Amino acid sequence: MAQSLTVRQSAFDTGVHRNTSFRWRHRFLNWISQDRPTKLHGITEVDETYLLESDKGKRNLGRKPRKRGGSATQRGISNEQICVLVARDRAGQTLDFVTGNGPLTKARLTTSLKPVLDADALLVSDANPSYTAFCQAEGFSHEIVNLSQGQRSMALTMCKM
C-alpha cells in the first residue's frame, strides 16, 4: 500500500493469493481510519476548507444536476458548500471534522474542537472571527496569522483571563 501497488502486484510480491491481498488491504485501511488521536497538545494550527456538496446517488435532487464537478450558484461561502475543519498540533497529530453546510461558527467550533484541545493549548488560525469568539468563550489562548498581509505572527491574544 505504501508503494501504491495494485492488489495483484502486492499479492505477487508477498506470495499470497490476490483475494487475501485485497482483504488485508481493506483491513489495514479500516484500522488506519480508526487510529485518530484523542487530544491535541501545545501549539495547534487550525484552518477550514470548503467543498461543494455532492448529491451523487440521491434520488430526488432539489436542483438541476451538475455535470463533472460544476460550480456553486452563489459566490463565496454558502450553504451549497460543506465546511471541513482540519487541526494539527506540532507533534503531527491531525484531526479533521465535517462541521456542516455554510460558514464556520463558534457553536460548530465548540462541538468539534473543545473536546479534543488541551486546556493549555495555543490555537493558531487565520483571522476568521469565529476562532476569536470560540477562544474567548472557552478560555483558550489564540494567535492570528494573516499571510496575505505579510503577517507571519501577531501579538499573542490571551483569552485566559
PAZAPA-4460 file (N, C-alpha, C; in steps of 0.05 Angstrom, whole numbers, plus 32768, in hexadecimal, padded with zeros to 4 digits):
% residues 161
    n_x    n_y    n_z   ca_x   ca_y   ca_z    c_x    c_y    c_z   seq   type   mol
   8011   7FE8   8000   8000   8000   8000   8011   8019   8000     1      M     A
   8027   8019   800F   8038   8030   8010   8045   8036   7FF5     2      A     A
   8049   8022   7FE5   8055   8025   7FCB   8040   8029   7FB5     3      Q     A
   8027   802A   7FBC   8011   802E   7FA9   8010   8018   7F94     4      S     A
   8015   7FFF   7F9C   8014   7FE9   7F8A   7FF7   7FDF   7F87     5      L     A
   7FF1   7FD2   7F71   7FD6   7FC7   7F6E   7FD3   7FAF   7F80     6      T     A
   7FBB   7FA6   7F84   7FB5   7F8F   7F95   7FC4   7F76   7F8A     7      V     A
   7FC3   7F72   7F70   7FD0   7F5B   7F64   7FEF   7F5C   7F67     8      R     A
   7FFA   7F74   7F63   8017   7F76   7F67   801F   7F72   7F84     9      Q     A
   800F   7F7D   7F97   8015   7F79   7FB3   8014   7F5B   7FBA    10      S     A
   8000   7F4E   7FAF   7FFD   7F31   7FB4   8015   7F22   7FAA    11      A     A
   801D   7F29   7F92   8034   7F1B   7F86   804E   7F20   7F96    12      F     A
   8052   7F39   7F9E   806A   7F40   7FAD   806B   7F32   7FC9    13      D     A
   8054   7F2F   7FD5   8054   7F23   7FF0   804F   7F05   7FF0    14      T     A
   8048   7EFA   7FD9   8044   7EDD   7FD7   802A   7ED3   7FE2    15      G     A
   8015   7EE4   7FE1   7FFB   7EDC   7FEA   7FE7   7EDE   7FD3    16      V     A
   7FD0   7ED3   7FD6   7FBB   7ED4   7FC2   7FB0   7EF1   7FBF    17      H     A
   7FA7   7EF8   7FA7   7F9D   7F13   7FA3   7F85   7F1A   7FB5    18      R     A
   7F74   7F06   7FBB   7F5D   7F0B   7FCD   7F67   7F11   7FE9    19      N     A
   7F7C   7F03   7FF2   7F87   7F09   800C   7F93   7F25   800D    20      T     A
   7FA1   7F2D   7FF7   7FAC   7F47   7FF5   7F97   7F5D   7FF6    21      S     A
   7F81   7F58   7FE9   7F6A   7F6B   7FE9   7F5E   7F6E   8005    22      F     A
   7F5A   7F57   8012   7F4E   7F57   802D   7F61   7F65   8041    23      R     A
   7F7B   7F5F   803F   7F8E   7F6C   8051   7F8E   7F8A   804D    24      W     A
   7F8E   7F93   8033   7F8F   7FAF   802D   7F77   7FBE   803B    25      R     A
   7F60   7FB2   8039   7F48   7FBF   8045   7F48   7FBE   8063    26      H     A
   7F54   7FA9   806E   7F57   7FA8   808B   7F6A   7FBE   8095    27      R     A
   7F80   7FC1   8087   7F93   7FD6   808F   7F88   7FF2   808C    28      F     A
   7F79   7FF6   8076   7F6D   8011   8072   7F59   8017   8088    29      L     A
   7F49   8003   808F   7F36   8007   80A5   7F44   800C   80BF    30      N     A
   7F5A   7FFF   80C4   7F69   8002   80DD   7F75   801F   80DE    31      W     A
   7F80   8028   80C7   7F8C   8043   80C6   7F77   8058   80CB    32      I     A
   7F5F   8055   80C0   7F4A   8069   80C3   7F41   806B   80E0    33      S     A
   7F44   8056   80F0   7F3D   8057   810C   7F53   8061   811E    34      Q     A
   7F6B   8065   8113   7F82   806D   8123   7F84   808C   8123    35      D     A
   7F73   8098   8133   7F72   80B5   8136   7F7A   80BD   8152    36      R     A
   7F89   80D3   8155   7F90   80DC   816F   7F78   80E5   817F    37      P     A
   7F7A   80E2   819A   7F64   80EB   81AB   7F66   8108   81B3    38      T     A
   7F7F   8112   81B4   7F83   812E   81BD   7F99   813B   81AB    39      K     A
   7F96   8155   81A8   7FAB   8165   819B   7FB8   8176   81B0    40      L     A
   7FD3   8176   81B0   7FE3   8183   81C5   7FF2   819B   81BB    41      H     A
   7FF8   81AD   81CD   800A   81C3   81C7   8000   81D6   81B1    42      G     A
   8012   81DE   819F   800B   81F0   8189   7FFB   81E0   8174    43      I     A
   7FE3   81E8   8170   7FD1   81DA   815D   7FC8   81ED   8147    44      T     A
   7FCE   81E5   812F   7FC6   81F6   8117   7FAC   81EB   810D    45      E     A
   7F9A   81FD   8105   7F80   81F5   80FC   7F78   8206   80E4    46      V     A
   7F6B   81FA   80D1   7F61   8208   80BA   7F4A   81F8   80AE    47      D     A
   7F39   8206   809F   7F22   81F9   8093   7F24   81FB   8074    48      E     A
   7F18   81E8   8067   7F15   81E8   804A   7EF9   81E1   8043    49      T     A
   7EF0   81EA   802C   7ED4   81E6   8024   7ED4   81D6   800A    50      Y     A
   7EC3   81C2   800A   7EBF   81B1   7FF2   7EA2   81B3   7FE9    51      L     A
   7E9E   81B3   7FCF   7E83   81B4   7FC4   7E75   819A   7FCB    52      L     A
   7E5D   819C   7FD6   7E4E   8184   7FDF   7E48   8173   7FC7    53      E     A
   7E4C   8159   7FCA   7E46   8146   7FB5   7E2C   8138   7FBB    54      S     A
   7E1A   8138   7FA8   7E00   812A   7FAB   7E00   8110   7F9B    55      D     A
   7E17   8105   7F96   7E19   80ED   7F86   7E0B   80D6   7F94    56      K     A
   7DFA   80C9   7F86   7DEB   80B3   7F91   7DD0   80BA   7F9C    57      G     A
   7DCA   80D3   7F9F   7DB0   80DB   7FAA   7D9B   80D8   7F94    58      K     A
   7D83   80CE   7F9C   7D6E   80C9   7F88   7D5F   80E3   7F82    59      R     A
   7D5C   80F4   7F96   7D4C   810D   7F92   7D5E   8125   7F96    60      N     A
   7D67   8131   7F81   7D78   8148   7F83   7D66   8161   7F85    61      L     A
   7D6E   8173   7F96   7D5F   818C   7F98   7D68   81A1   7F85    62      G     A
   7D78   8199   7F71   7D84   81AB   7F5E   7D89   819D   7F44    63      R     A
   7D91   81AC   7F2F   7D98   81A0   7F16   7DB3   8192   7F19    64      K     A
   7DB7   817A   7F0E   7DD1   816C   7F12   7DE8   817B   7F05    65      P     A
   7DFF   8179   7F13   7E18   8185   7F09   7E27   8170   7EF9    66      R     A
   7E37   8179   7EE7   7E48   8166   7ED7   7E65   8169   7EDF    67      K     A
   7E72   8153   7EE6   7E8E   8152   7EEC   7E98   8168   7EFE    68      R     A
   7E8F   8168   7F16   7E99   817B   7F2A   7E89   8194   7F2B    69      G     A
   7E89   81A4   7F16   7E79   81BC   7F15   7E82   81D1   7F29    70      G     A
   7E71   81E4   7F2E   7E78   81F9   7F41   7E5F   8202   7F50    71      S     A
   7E63   820F   7F66   7E4C   8218   7F76   7E3D   822E   7F67    72      A     A
   7E23   8230   7F6D   7E13   8245   7F61   7E17   8260   7F6F    73      T     A
   7E20   825F   7F88   7E24   8278   7F97   7E42   827C   7F9B    74      Q     A
   7E4A   8295   7F9B   7E67   829C   7F9F   7E6E   829A   7FBD    75      R     A
   7E87   8294   7FC2   7E90   8293   7FDE   7E87   827A   7FEC    76      G     A
   7E88   827C   8007   7E80   8265   8017   7E61   8265   801A    77      I     A
   7E55   824F   8013   7E38   824D   8015   7E30   8231   801F    78      S     A
   7E16   822D   8022   7E0C   8213   802B   7E0F   81FD   8016    79      N     A
   7E19   8203   7FFF   7E1F   81EF   7FEA   7E3A   81E1   7FF0    80      E     A
   7E49   81EC   8002   7E63   81E1   8008   7E65   81D6   8024    81      Q     A
   7E75   81C1   8027   7E79   81B4   8041   7E93   81BD   804C    82      I     A
   7E93   81C4   8066   7EAB   81CD   8074   7EBA   81B5   8080    83      C     A
   7ED3   81B3   8079   7EE4   819E   8085   7EFA   81AC   8095    84      V     A
   7EFB   81A7   80AF   7F0E   81B3   80C2   7F25   81A0   80C6    85      L     A
   7F3E   81AA   80C4   7F55   8199   80C8   7F66   81A6   80DE    86      V     A
   7F6E   8197   80F2   7F7E   81A0   8108   7F96   818E   810C    87      A     A
   7FAE   819A   8110   7FC6   818A   8112   7FD8   8198   8127    88      R     A
   7FE3   8187   8139   7FF6   8192   814D   8013   818D   8143    89      D     A
   8026   8198   8152   8042   8197   8149   804E   817B   814A    90      R     A
   8041   8169   8158   804A   814D   8159   8041   813E   8140    91      A     A
   8031   814A   812F   8028   813D   8117   800D   812F   8119    92      G     A
   8000   8131   8130   7FE6   8125   8134   7FD1   8136   8125    93      Q     A
   7FC2   812A   8114   7FAF   8138   8103   7F93   812E   8107    94      T     A
   7F80   8140   8109   7F64   8139   810A   7F55   8149   80F5    95      L     A
   7F40   813E   80EA   7F2F   814C   80D8   7F12   8148   80E0    96      D     A
   7F01   815D   80DA   7EE5   815C   80E1   7ED5   8167   80CA    97      F     A
   7EBF   815A   80C4   7EAC   8165   80B1   7E97   8174   80C2    98      V     A
   7E98   818E   80C0   7E88   819E   80D2   7E6C   81A5   80C7    99      T     A
   7E67   81A0   80AD   7E4D   81A5   80A2   7E4E   81B9   808C   100      G     A
   7E36   81C0   8082   7E34   81D3   806C   7E37   81F0   8075   101      N     A
   7E42   8200   8064   7E43   821D   806A   7E5C   8224   8079   102      G     A
   7E5D   823D   8081   7E76   8247   808F   7E7A   823B   80AB   103      P     A
   7E93   823D   80B3   7E9B   8233   80CD   7E90   8245   80E3   104      L     A
   7E85   8239   80F9   7E7A   8249   810F   7E87   8241   8129   105      T     A
   7E84   8252   813D   7E8E   824D   8158   7E82   8233   8163   106      K     A
   7E68   822E   815E   7E5B   8216   8168   7E67   81FD   815C   107      A     A
   7E6D   81FE   8142   7E7A   81E7   8135   7E96   81E2   813F   108      R     A
   7EA4   81F7   8144   7EBF   81F4   8150   7EBE   81E8   816C   109      L     A
   7EAA   81F1   817C   7EA7   81E6   8197   7EA1   81C8   8196   110      T     A
   7E90   81C0   8183   7E89   81A4   8181   7EA0   8193   8178   111      T     A
   7EB0   819D   8165   7EC5   818C   815A   7EE0   818F   8169   112      S     A
   7EE9   81A7   816E   7F04   81AC   8179   7F06   81AA   8198   113      L     A
   7EF2   81B3   81A6   7EF4   81B4   81C3   7EFA   8199   81D0   114      K     A
   7EEE   8183   81C7   7EF4   8169   81D4   7F10   815F   81CF   115      P     A
   7F1E   8169   81B9   7F37   815D   81B2   7F4F   816F   81B9   116      V     A
   7F4A   8188   81C0   7F60   819A   81C7   7F67   8199   81E5   117      L     A
   7F81   8199   81EB   7F8A   819B   8206   7F83   81B6   8211   118      D     A
   7F80   81B9   822B   7F78   81D2   8237   7F8E   81E8   8233   119      A     A
   7FA7   81DF   8230   7FBD   81F3   822D   7FC6   81F5   8210   120      D     A
   7FB6   81EC   81FD   7FBD   81ED   81E0   7FBC   820A   81D6   121      A     A
   7FCE   820F   81C3   7FCF   8229   81B5   7FC3   8224   819A   122      L     A
   7FAD   8231   8193   7FA1   822E   8179   7FAB   8243   8166   123      L     A
   7FB6   823A   814F   7FC1   824C   813B   7FAE   8249   8123   124      V     A
   7FA3   8260   811A   7F90   825E   8104   7F92   8277   80F2   125      S     A
   7F81   8278   80DE   7F7F   8290   80CE   7F6D   82A4   80DC   126      D     A
   7F66   82BA   80CF   7F57   82D0   80DC   7F39   82CC   80DD   127      A     A
   7F2F   82B3   80D9   7F13   82AE   80DB   7F09   82B5   80F7   128      N     A
   7EF5   82C6   80FA   7EEC   82CE   8114   7EE0   82B8   8125   129      P     A
   7ED8   82A2   8119   7ECD   828B   8128   7EE2   827F   813B   130      S     A
   7EFB   827F   8132   7F10   8274   8143   7F15   8285   815C   131      Y     A
   7F14   82A0   8158   7F18   82B2   816E   7F01   82AF   8182   132      T     A
   7EE8   82AE   8178   7ED1   82AB   8189   7ED2   8291   8199   133      A     A
   7EDA   827C   818B   7EDD   8261   8198   7EF1   8262   81AE   134      F     A
   7F09   826D   81A8   7F1E   826E   81BD   7F16   827F   81D5   135      C     A
   7F09   8295   81D0   7F01   82A6   81E7   7EEC   8298   81F7   136      Q     A
   7ED9   828A   81EB   7EC4   827C   81F9   7ECE   8264   8209   137      A     A
   7EE1   8256   81FD   7EEB   823D   8209   7F05   823F   8219   138      E     A
   7F12   8257   8218   7F2A   825B   8228   7F43   8251   821C   139      G     A
   7F46   824F   8202   7F5E   8246   81F5   7F6F   825E   81EC   140      F     A
   7F89   825A   81EB   7F9B   826E   81E0   7F99   826E   81C2   141      S     A
   7F9B   8285   81B5   7F97   8287   8199   7FAA   829A   818C   142      H     A
   7FB6   8291   8175   7FC7   82A2   8166   7FBD   82A3   8149   143      E     A
   7FBC   82BB   813D   7FB2   82BE   8122   7FCA   82C1   810F   144      I     A
   7FCA   82B3   80F9   7FDE   82B5   80E4   7FD0   82BD   80CA   145      V     A
   7FD9   82D3   80BE   7FCD   82DD   80A5   7FE3   82DF   8090   146      N     A
   7FE7   82CA   8080   7FFD   82C9   806D   7FF8   82DC   8055   147      L     A
   7FDE   82E2   804F   7FD9   82F4   8038   7FE2   8310   803E   148      S     A
   7FE4   8318   8057   7FEE   8332   805E   800C   8331   8067   149      Q     A
   8018   831A   8063   8034   8317   806A   803A   8314   8087   150      G     A
   8025   830E   8097   8028   830A   80B4   802C   82EC   80B9   151      Q     A
   8044   82E5   80C1   8049   82C9   80C7   8041   82C3   80E4   152      R     A
   8041   82D6   80F5   8037   82D2   8110   802F   82ED   811C   153      S     A
   801B   82ED   812C   8012   8306   8139   8016   8303   8157   154      M     A
   8010   8318   8165   8012   8317   8182   7FFF   8302   818C   155      A     A
   8007   82F3   81A0   7FF7   82DE   81AB   7FDF   82E9   81B9   156      L     A
   7FC8   82E0   81B1   7FAF   82E8   81BF   7FA9   82D4   81D4   157      T     A
   7FAB   82DB   81ED   7FA6   82C9   8202   7F88   82CA   8209   158      M     A
   7F7A   82B5   8204   7F5E   82B4   820A   7F59   82AA   8227   159      C     A
   7F6D   829F   8233   7F6A   8296   824F   7F6F   82AE   8261   160      K     A
   7F5C   82B7   826E   7F5F   82CE   8280   7F54   82C7   829B   161      M     A
***
